[in-house]
Amino acid sequence: MLSLKSETSPDWVARLEPHMDEVLIDHAHCEKKAAGTAMNMIFSYVEHPEFVVPLTEVVEEELLHFRQVIEVLVSRGKKLVGQPQSSYGRRLSALIRTNEPDKVVDRCCVAALIEARSCERFTLLRDHLRDPRLADFYGTLLESEARHHALYLRLAEHFATKDVIRDRLEELAQEEASIVADGDPTPRLHS
């Protein structure tokens, strides 16, 4: 289940479906943040080409998804507007340790968990949205989310052993499940 410690109920889609324009705006911001996360890691670890080169592809793909979500919004007569950061992202970021190499391992694990949760949620949207165009759109994003999840975990191996990564991922996944259980008061992909 892509390192996740909880499953989202299909009822989640029914709760979000009446608010899909807001969810799409949130989704656009998530893609932008995902590109920014990968870019920030490139800046932070530029002296490790085996780490940063694969991240350039993540940046490109996340920016493509950002553009695609904006195009969906425009096709629905909506535009991208600002919004406050979700509690999901803020709370996960707060779990990242500050000393290296723990920091980079945590950054990779948190990014992997976010990609995993997105993959899970996109699957539910693909399978349960009543709007076939939106359902198909979310279906097109699944493969890259799963690929990014696996890539972040492989990249962490440049800085720690598989056992260390597995143990830390387990801890962070438990926390992520708790954060998801708390939810967010506004309709979000990770609420």
NURO-119596 format. One record per residue (C-alpha): residue in three letters; residue number from 1; x, y, z. Coordinates in steps of 0.001 Angstrom, whole numbers, plus 500000, padded with zeros to 6 digits. Example, Ala and Ser with C-alpha at 12.3 -4.5 7.8 and 13.67 -1.06 7.14 Angstrom:
NURO-119596
     r     k        X        Y        Z
   ALA     1   512300   495500   507800
   SER     2   513670   498940   507140
This chain:
NURO-119596
     r     k        X        Y        Z
   MET     1   500000   500000   500000
   LEU     2   502812   502418   499130
   SER     3   504119   502715   502727
   LEU     4   500817   504093   504063
   LYS     5   499485   502994   507447
   SER     6   495855   503911   506807
   GLU     7   493391   503684   503962
   THR     8   491068   506403   502794
   SER     9   487431   505406   502699
   PRO    10   485699   505715   499312
   ASP    11   483210   507976   501162
   TRP    12   485939   510605   501029
   VAL    13   485149   511164   497328
   ALA    14   481452   511740   498065
   ARG    15   482378   514387   500651
   LEU    16   484751   516165   498271
   GLU    17   482826   515867   495013
   PRO    18   480547   518875   495615
   HIS    19   483690   520972   496144
   MET    20   485777   519807   493175
   ASP    21   486711   523329   492090
   GLU    22   488246   523947   495513
   VAL    23   489908   520538   495417
   LEU    24   491380   521293   491985
   ILE    25   492771   524583   493291
   ASP    26   494309   522681   496198
   HIS    27   495625   520084   493756
   ALA    28   497332   522767   491661
   HIS    29   499018   524120   494784
   CYS    30   500093   520578   495748
   GLU    31   501745   520067   492356
   LYS    32   503498   523427   492638
   LYS    33   504727   522550   496138
   ALA    34   505895   519122   494956
   ALA    35   507976   520774   492232
   GLY    36   509316   523233   494806
   THR    37   510218   520438   497224
   ALA    38   512227   518625   494568
   MET    39   513889   521879   493489
   ASN    40   514775   522751   497088
   MET    41   516401   519347   497499
   ILE    42   518404   519969   494331
   PHE    43   519680   523228   495817
   SER    44   520403   521628   499184
   TYR    45   522294   518593   497886
   VAL    46   523741   519852   494605
   GLU    47   527109   518233   495387
   HIS    48   525449   514796   494995
   PRO    49   524696   514487   491257
   GLU    50   523380   510931   491618
   PHE    51   520768   512384   493967
   VAL    52   519863   515610   492175
   VAL    53   519755   514480   488541
   PRO    54   516692   512226   489067
   LEU    55   515034   515098   490925
   THR    56   515183   517268   487810
   GLU    57   512735   514856   486191
   VAL    58   510449   515117   489221
   VAL    59   510493   518926   488960
   GLU    60   509597   518762   485265
   GLU    61   506814   516249   485808
   GLU    62   505313   518101   488777
   LEU    63   505322   521355   486799
   LEU    64   503607   519559   483918
   HIS    65   500937   518335   486336
   PHE    66   500618   521868   487730
   ARG    67   499963   523169   484217
   GLN    68   497499   520351   483514
   VAL    69   495492   521092   486664
   ILE    70   495373   524784   485750
   GLU    71   494099   523797   482301
   VAL    72   491344   521721   483943
   LEU    73   490431   524688   486136
   VAL    74   490284   527026   483139
   SER    75   488114   524527   481241
   ARG    76   485702   524686   484189
   GLY    77   485656   528506   484107
   LYS    78   487775   528800   487262
   LYS    79   491188   530240   487997
   LEU    80   493945   529476   490422
   VAL    81   493784   531558   493580
   GLY    82   495892   531567   496717
   GLN    83   495007   529495   499736
   PRO    84   496474   528858   503175
   GLN    85   498799   525903   503601
   SER    86   497021   522746   504640
   SER    87   497603   521317   508076
   TYR    88   498683   518057   506392
   GLY    89   501767   519506   504761
   ARG    90   502642   521743   507684
   ARG    91   502404   518923   510221
   LEU    92   504428   516508   508094
   SER    93   507144   519116   507550
   ALA    94   507363   519660   511301
   LEU    95   508454   516009   511698
   ILE    96   511630   516481   509651
   ARG    97   514728   516332   511812
   THR    98   517234   519164   511482
   ASN    99   520642   517452   511502
   GLU   100   522103   515794   508428
   PRO   101   521935   513079   507205
   ASP   102   518729   512549   509200
   LYS   103   517255   515628   507575
   VAL   104   517640   514436   503986
   VAL   105   516340   510971   504896
   ASP   106   513275   512552   506503
   ARG   107   512749   514900   503575
   CYS   108   512790   511930   501210
   CYS   109   510492   509844   503419
   VAL   110   507989   512674   503870
   ALA   111   507979   513363   500116
   ALA   112   507468   509631   499478
   LEU   113   504521   509519   501883
   ILE   114   502884   512557   500292
   GLU   115   503279   510976   496846
   ALA   116   501849   507703   498191
   ARG   117   498829   509435   499707
   SER   118   498265   511343   496483
   CYS   119   498417   508091   494511
   GLU   120   495874   506510   496841
   ARG   121   493549   509508   496634
   PHE   122   493882   509798   492840
   THR   123   492893   506133   492585
   LEU   124   489749   506829   494583
   LEU   125   488943   509868   492454
   ARG   126   489473   507843   489283
   ASP   127   487242   505056   490531
   HIS   128   484448   507044   492203
   LEU   129   484048   510496   490645
   ARG   130   480848   510841   488670
   ASP   131   482462   513248   486193
   PRO   132   484165   510892   483703
   ARG   133   486567   513559   482410
   LEU   134   487845   514317   485897
   ALA   135   487982   510628   486752
   ASP   136   490077   509983   483633
   PHE   137   492319   512937   484432
   TYR   138   493097   511565   487890
   GLY   139   493734   508156   486368
   THR   140   496460   509638   484164
   LEU   141   498377   510867   487224
   LEU   142   498568   507608   489176
   GLU   143   501672   506127   487620
   SER   144   503840   509173   488209
   GLU   145   502762   509476   491853
   ALA   146   503697   505843   492514
   ARG   147   506980   506298   490630
   HIS   148   507847   509414   492644
   HIS   149   507100   507550   495883
   ALA   150   509576   504811   494962
   LEU   151   512159   507297   493678
   TYR   152   512255   509306   496902
   LEU   153   512852   506141   498899
   ARG   154   515654   505070   496539
   LEU   155   517216   508534   496760
   ALA   156   517301   508304   500559
   GLU   157   519619   505311   500134
   HIS   158   522397   507728   499115
   PHE   159   522443   508892   502744
   ALA   160   521335   505930   504886
   THR   161   520943   502172   504840
   LYS   162   517706   500507   503781
   ASP   163   517116   499411   507381
   VAL   164   517470   502950   508724
   ILE   165   515158   504272   506005
   ARG   166   512597   501510   506597
   ASP   167   512492   502192   510349
   ARG   168   512172   505951   509912
   LEU   169   509570   505541   507173
   GLU   170   507566   503342   509529
   GLU   171   507615   506061   512208
   LEU   172   506703   508817   509785
   ALA   173   503963   506719   508168
   GLN   174   502331   506228   511578
   GLU   175   502398   509992   512103
   GLU   176   501063   510604   508590
   ALA   177   498130   508258   509278
   SER   178   497349   510209   512442
   ILE   179   497478   513514   510567
   VAL   180   495140   512163   507883
   ALA   181   492755   510889   510567
   ASP   182   492565   514400   512045
   GLY   183   491587   515763   508629
   ASP   184   491381   519352   507480
   PRO   185   488317   521581   507830
   THR   186   488400   522586   504154
   PRO   187   488081   520308   501119
   ARG   188   491626   519252   500240
   LEU   189   493303   516349   498521
   HIS   190   494876   515411   501827
   SER   191   491990   516343   504137
